[in-house]
Amino acid sequence: MSTTAWERLRNQSFTAQQSRAVDRLAIEKYGMHSLVLMENAAIGCVQWLTRKFSAPQETTILCGRGNNGGDGLAIARHLTVLGWPCTVILFGPIARLSPDAQANYHILTTAAGLDVQVSDETLHTGQLQQLQQSSLVIDAMLGTGARGAPRAPLDQWIEAANQCRAFRVAID
């Protein structure tokens, strides 16, 4: 029985550079829309999470302005549909989101009806408490396009997420 290229890729780990190359190939050679890639990434993450946890988890998703944040917004939509309580903190403003992240923000807030906290990037006391009360934190702040050490204020968010007792997952 022969395996397809997609089946061989399914269980591979990739560097950031390799991941970007796979995305570029899917878009340029195979004509896949970037929103389809984002949706597939979200579905894959949600499938992994539902296998990992036997019951829905109190989830906080930290979303950046780029496509990694769009992945987080799509993940929030799928988890919400499955009955997971999700809080989404998005580092706005909305006008500065990537086009794909804006599309997923619109779908999440209109179709799924989830209220998204748009943050000015400052770590507020209530948001820190939300992180500490979560049993799962998903980091969708920086993706494969990030360069160098995280800068303020995202470095503070990453530190806060790393200090909470929740199970933490960074996507992308």
PEURCOR-V595105 format. One record per pair of residues at least 12 apart in sequence whose C-alpha atoms are under 8 Angstrom apart, sorted by the first residue. I is the first residue (numbers start at 1). J is the second residue. Records with the same first field share a line. If there is no record, write none. Layout:
I=J, J
This chain:
16=144, 145
17=144
19=144
20=144
23=37
34=100
35=100
38=67, 70, 71, 74
39=71, 74
41=71
42=71, 72, 74, 75, 78
43=75, 78
45=75
46=75, 78, 79
56=83, 84, 85
57=84, 85, 134, 135, 136
58=84, 85, 86, 133, 134, 135, 136
59=84, 85, 86, 87, 134, 135, 136, 137, 138
60=86, 87, 88, 89, 130, 131, 134, 136, 137, 138
61=73, 76, 86, 87, 88, 89, 137, 138, 139, 140
62=88, 89, 90, 91, 137, 138, 139, 140, 141
63=88, 89, 90, 91, 139, 140, 141
64=90, 91, 92, 140, 141, 142
65=90, 91, 92, 94, 96, 97, 98, 101, 141
66=97, 98, 101, 141, 142, 143
67=98, 100, 101, 143
68=101, 140, 141, 142, 143, 171, 172
69=90, 101, 140, 141, 142
70=98, 100, 101, 102, 103, 104, 105
71=101, 140
72=138, 139, 140
73=88, 101, 104, 105, 108
74=104, 108
76=88, 108
77=108, 112, 114
80=112, 114
81=112
87=115, 116, 117
88=115, 116, 117
89=116, 117, 118, 119
90=116, 117, 118, 119
91=118, 119, 120, 121
92=118, 119, 120, 121
93=118, 119, 120
94=118
121=153, 154
122=153
123=153, 156, 157
128=160
131=160, 161, 164, 166
132=164, 165, 166
133=166
134=166
135=165, 166, 167
136=166, 167, 168, 169
137=161, 166, 167, 168, 169
138=168, 169, 170, 171
139=158, 168, 169, 170, 171
140=170, 171, 172
141=154
142=172
143=171, 172
144=172
